[in-house]
Amino acid sequence: MRIAIDRREIEAAYGVIAPYIRVTPVVATSGADFGLSRFPLTLKLEQLQHAGSFKTRGAFTHLLRREIPDAGVAAASGGNHGAAVAFAAQRLNVQARIFVPTVSSPVKIERIRAYGAALVVVGERYGDALAASEAWAAASGALTVHAFDQVDTLLGQATVGLELTRQCPDLDTILVAVGGGGLIGGIAAWYAGRARIVGVEPQTAPTLTEALRAGRPVDAPAGGIAADSLAPRRVGELMFPIARAYVDRVVLVSDAAIRRAQQALWEGVRIVAEPGAAAAFAAVHCGAYHPAPTERIGIVVSGGNCSPLVGPPLHADFTE
């Protein structure tokens, strides 16, 4: 199967969305700051993106590159994708209807409402919301904006990798959390073997792990602390060939390890990360991924839509 996107297309997409997104910063730190060995560590802070996550990149890519019908756009989301589409729609004066499952956190639901989108809470998991959004789009003529399995989504999320290359051109390895695979698919397509890409999944939602084992996207368990971001049942069809070509490996982390990683990010560098956004760091923090002493590690902190802190971010919010 053809790889869905390439560097030329990613650069073109970035040129379109650049006026509408933030160039998120990076923080240079060390494993020693977290009680680990002293290896170089760079954190890409996508929780500082508009609407609180990297998802805003894909949302603007859709809305700026595609023809929007009078009925506007429809999207299904665990939370962050919905907030991103609602934000982009508000900025571009487009109608948006967002479908989320009951597992979505109140913080994300309120953020979607605050951006002026019509909100529908339906079903227990992402798949329920997706089915409802597709039915609405078919009936209304609205444009569907998929959270991870459309070309424009991959192109937008790939711009995280483009920016990271410009900011830190010498990274050896980039760790990326995996849900539906839009972020890791985009980043892997951008690097295309120029750096080692490692996926990180919760043990309770091993979507890419199961797909690689089966040789195709298949249903996987969908639960755990990051269920509204890293548990869409299966990875996308478009990202899977990219993962087979360019993802070096996938490691699994426990919910407890994700909680500890959240706390370590807060205590070590005062970064607030949602559970799913802390998953990639959890792989290093708990030892699921062991860097070499001089290995230059990059980690994408993908979102920060959680409740205001009272102490470290360890209460029961989920992530997108």
Summary of the structure (lengths in Angstrom):
residues: 320
radius of gyration: 17.7
end to end distance: 28.2
largest distance: 56.4
contacts: 1324
relative contact order: 0.17
helix: 44%
strand: 16%
